Structures are given as structure tokens and as C-alpha cells.
């Protein structure tokens, strides 16, 4: 039952969706661009639209602890919602 493998799988593709960016990053930037176009058509000042684009770019591209900030948002939201009410839990 100790047979050697005669095949080798190629390594998984880790290049991302677009230009090395992952799914959440691409979606964040795409939604920001669509929103910026909509705000421009509504007459929102360009400085505010630029701030929206800059903020979303930082959120999508900047990293903390080796992960993009946009991927850390769900965990950060849960942590902020719990606040001081949270009770510590330890496994039995």
C-alpha cells in the first residue's frame, strides 16, 4: 500500500484577480470608481470625490500584518461592536 506518486500537481495560482490584487481589493476599487463617477455626475466637488478615491485606494492596497486592510474589516467590525461588554471565553 506504499505506492509512490507518479504525478505532480502544479502549485496553486496566487497571482490574484487583476494586477496581483485579490477579489476584495478589486471589488473595493471598482465600487469606488463607480461611486466616484456617480458623484461627479451629481456635481459633488472634485476634492470630496478625490478623498473617496484616495480612501478606498488606501483601504484596498495598504497592508497591516501582511493582509490588506479591506480583508481585516469584518474582524475589526466584530471587535468594535463587542466593545467592553465582551466576556472572555476560554476552552474547557
Secondary structure, 3 states (H helix, E strand, C coil): CCCCCCCCCCCCCCCCCECCECHHHHHHHHHHHHHHHHHHHHCCCHHHHHHHHHHHHHHHHCEECCEEHHHHHHHHHHHHHHHHHCCCCCCC
